[in-house]
Amino acid sequence: MSSNNSGKKFLVIGATGIAGGEVARGLLARGESVRALARDAEKAQPLKDLGAEVAVGDLSDPSTLGPAFDGIDSVFLVTGIVDNAAQNGASAIDASKIAGVSHLVRYSAIGGSLDSPVALGRDHAQTELDVKESGIPYTILRTQTYMQNLLVAAATIASDGAIHLPYRDGRVGMVDVRDIGIFAVELLVRGGEIGKTYTITGPESIDLHQAASAISDAIGKDVNYVDIPPEAAQQALLGFGLSEWLVNQYLAYFEEFASGAADFISDDFEQLMGRKPLSVAEFARDHAVAFSGESAAV
Ligand SMILES: NC(=O)c1ccc[n+]([C@@H]2O[C@H](COP(=O)([O-])OP(=O)(O)OC[C@H]3O[C@@H](n4cnc5c(N)ncnc54)[C@H](OP(=O)(O)O)[C@@H]3O)[C@@H](O)[C@H]2O)c1
């Protein structure tokens, strides 16, 4: 496989997370040369086992970043769901500039704007601006909320056949994160279209009644969507030990979904990849074991 690779060296930031993990594994599967930035080397061991090089560094401490960026051609930049995401993005952009990287793919989110009521949305907009002003050839990838987030409902689907979330009847063009990985790998390996912003959603905008029905078909058991008040979701999330800041980000996103602001789809995935993105029915079938309560895997 290595004879077909692009000859480039990729740095994946956020490689121990959901989206970055898909990208790092996707690049490795194509025989590409991957360095994973990780705060904790142990967390990146599975990627090392697949052939990645691991550089220990923390975006919140720019002095740790130099060796991670040294010799890198292309960067995939994820900043986490953290309260200093914009500063972390700026640190990664600075380090990319110093290292002279030739392509930066910024992993962003739909709905970001400088006056967003969601702190993360403001941070995404700020980092997009910083990327555009950096002078580094860039591509921006904005994505919708993941179908994989539905896996948080696996426990209540197992216990009482229900998804409890405060989306009201809001429809969302939710996307399978596996498609995000496939799309990002394509952008990185091909070099992407410089200066372009891609918007990635699933193939249909669905409400949670439709998601419940797809899961029900996949596992052969009745599953219903139960709309709950935001306050109940807040208590449940705090009960899981999430910080107040993080819970507030989720609540703001839930309100966006409930209001219909995420009720749209984009055909950017199909244009580049030549097929429709995965549907919620395919997602549910592929995760039937987890939704049946036979596995806790997310
Ligand atoms: N969840 C969604 O539905 C969704 C949808 C669209 C866009 N997004 C965006 O996706 C991004 C989060 O990525 P994800 O979904 O893959 O979440 P994730 O699984 O939480 O991954 C976040 C990654 O960022 C890393 N990270 C966090 N702080 C860091 C730091 N200071 N230095 C170095 N690495 C750091 C984490 O490393 P550790 O393993 O060390 O924690 C992890 O690898 C956010 O920007 C979010 O807005 C999410």
The ligand as an SDF file (V2000), in Angstrom:
LIG
                    3D

 48 52  0  0  0  0  0  0  0  0999 V2000
  -19.9160   15.9290   18.6960 N   0  0  0  0  0  0  0  0  0  0  0  0
  -20.4990   16.3680   17.6010 C   0  0  0  0  0  0  0  0  0  0  0  0
  -21.6280   15.9780   17.2330 O   0  0  0  0  0  0  0  0  0  0  0  0
  -19.7680   17.3740   16.7440 C   0  0  0  0  0  0  0  0  0  0  0  0
  -20.3130   17.7380   15.5100 C   0  0  0  0  0  0  0  0  0  0  0  0
  -19.6290   18.6510   14.7090 C   0  0  0  0  0  0  0  0  0  0  0  0
  -18.4170   19.1780   15.1420 C   0  0  0  0  0  0  0  0  0  0  0  0
  -17.9320   18.8040   16.3630 N   0  0  0  0  0  0  0  0  0  0  0  0
  -16.6560   19.4130   16.7980 C   0  0  0  0  0  0  0  0  0  0  0  0
  -15.7250   18.3780   16.9550 O   0  0  0  0  0  0  0  0  0  0  0  0
  -14.7060   18.8260   17.8550 C   0  0  0  0  0  0  0  0  0  0  0  0
  -14.4710   17.7400   18.8940 C   0  0  0  0  0  0  0  0  0  0  0  0
  -14.0010   16.6010   18.2550 O   0  0  0  0  0  0  0  0  0  0  0  0
  -14.6160   15.1700   18.5020 P   0  0  0  0  0  0  0  0  0  0  0  0
  -16.0460   15.1780   18.1610 O   0  0  0  0  0  0  0  0  0  0  0  0
  -13.7090   14.1820   17.8520 O   0  0  0  0  0  0  0  0  0  0  0  0
  -14.5420   15.1060   20.1060 O   0  0  0  0  0  0  0  0  0  0  0  0
  -13.6160   14.2890   21.0960 P   0  0  0  0  0  0  0  0  0  0  0  0
  -13.8300   12.8410   20.8800 O   0  0  0  0  0  0  0  0  0  0  0  0
  -13.9010   14.8800   22.4410 O   0  0  0  0  0  0  0  0  0  0  0  0
  -12.1240   14.6580   20.6480 O   0  0  0  0  0  0  0  0  0  0  0  0
  -11.4750   15.8220   21.0180 C   0  0  0  0  0  0  0  0  0  0  0  0
   -9.9950   15.6210   20.7520 C   0  0  0  0  0  0  0  0  0  0  0  0
   -9.3010   16.8530   21.0090 O   0  0  0  0  0  0  0  0  0  0  0  0
   -8.2020   16.5570   21.8590 C   0  0  0  0  0  0  0  0  0  0  0  0
   -7.8470   17.7140   22.6650 N   0  0  0  0  0  0  0  0  0  0  0  0
   -8.6430   18.4050   23.5160 C   0  0  0  0  0  0  0  0  0  0  0  0
   -7.9360   19.3800   24.1190 N   0  0  0  0  0  0  0  0  0  0  0  0
   -6.6700   19.2810   23.6480 C   0  0  0  0  0  0  0  0  0  0  0  0
   -5.4630   19.9790   23.9010 C   0  0  0  0  0  0  0  0  0  0  0  0
   -5.4170   20.9860   24.7880 N   0  0  0  0  0  0  0  0  0  0  0  0
   -4.3330   19.6080   23.2470 N   0  0  0  0  0  0  0  0  0  0  0  0
   -4.3600   18.5810   22.3690 C   0  0  0  0  0  0  0  0  0  0  0  0
   -5.4690   17.8830   22.0860 N   0  0  0  0  0  0  0  0  0  0  0  0
   -6.6070   18.2230   22.7210 C   0  0  0  0  0  0  0  0  0  0  0  0
   -8.6750   15.3990   22.7150 C   0  0  0  0  0  0  0  0  0  0  0  0
   -7.5610   14.7740   23.3070 O   0  0  0  0  0  0  0  0  0  0  0  0
   -7.6770   13.9090   24.6820 P   0  0  0  0  0  0  0  0  0  0  0  0
   -7.9290   12.4950   24.2120 O   0  0  0  0  0  0  0  0  0  0  0  0
   -6.3640   14.0960   25.3250 O   0  0  0  0  0  0  0  0  0  0  0  0
   -8.8250   14.4740   25.4830 O   0  0  0  0  0  0  0  0  0  0  0  0
   -9.3550   14.5580   21.6420 C   0  0  0  0  0  0  0  0  0  0  0  0
   -8.4200   13.8400   20.9070 O   0  0  0  0  0  0  0  0  0  0  0  0
  -15.2160   20.1010   18.4890 C   0  0  0  0  0  0  0  0  0  0  0  0
  -14.5950   21.1810   17.8420 O   0  0  0  0  0  0  0  0  0  0  0  0
  -16.7030   20.0540   18.1630 C   0  0  0  0  0  0  0  0  0  0  0  0
  -17.2680   21.3350   18.1400 O   0  0  0  0  0  0  0  0  0  0  0  0
  -18.5430   17.8920   17.1580 C   0  0  0  0  0  0  0  0  0  0  0  0
  1  2  1  0
  2  3  2  0
  2  4  1  0
  4  5  1  0
  4 48  2  0
  5  6  2  0
  6  7  1  0
  7  8  2  0
  8  9  1  0
  8 48  1  0
  9 10  1  0
  9 46  1  0
 10 11  1  0
 11 12  1  0
 11 44  1  0
 12 13  1  0
 13 14  1  0
 14 15  2  0
 14 16  1  0
 14 17  1  0
 17 18  1  0
 18 19  2  0
 18 20  1  0
 18 21  1  0
 21 22  1  0
 22 23  1  0
 23 24  1  0
 23 42  1  0
 24 25  1  0
 25 26  1  0
 25 36  1  0
 26 27  1  0
 26 35  1  0
 27 28  2  0
 28 29  1  0
 29 30  1  0
 29 35  2  0
 30 31  1  0
 30 32  2  0
 32 33  1  0
 33 34  2  0
 34 35  1  0
 36 37  1  0
 36 42  1  0
 37 38  1  0
 38 39  2  0
 38 40  1  0
 38 41  1  0
 42 43  1  0
 44 45  1  0
 44 46  1  0
 46 47  1  0
M  CHG  2   8   1  16  -1
M  END
$$$$
